[in-house]
């Protein structure tokens, strides 16, 4: 991977590492517009201020927009979510491995 690609990956990861950024996008993955309140309820435990900040950042990055009916992901956001589609299967496999590892190696008391 070249320097430009590394820089681009670094920029994307910096954006997505922001608290709740991925959750905001993930909540919009079904393609249905969501109002601010519905989006907040979909994410859970996110303050209005944090959600507003993430929306501004994700809109500035071209990953989501407001279409008059609510917030939706853009074509670029949809592309990112398609690339993350394998995340649930991986998360299940990873979680099961964590449970198995914990039963084999219980934490020291």
QUIGIWO-V578369 format. One line per field, one symbol per residue. psi: psi as a letter, one per 30 degrees, with the letter a starting at -180 (. if undefined). A space follows every 50 residues. Layout:
# QUIGIWO-V578369
psi = ???
This chain:
# QUIGIWO-V578369
psi = kleeeeeeeeeeeeeffkkfeeeeeefgfffkkkleeeeeeeekgkleee eeeeeeeeeefgfllkgefaklkleeeeeeeefgffeeeeeeeeeeeeee eefeikkk.
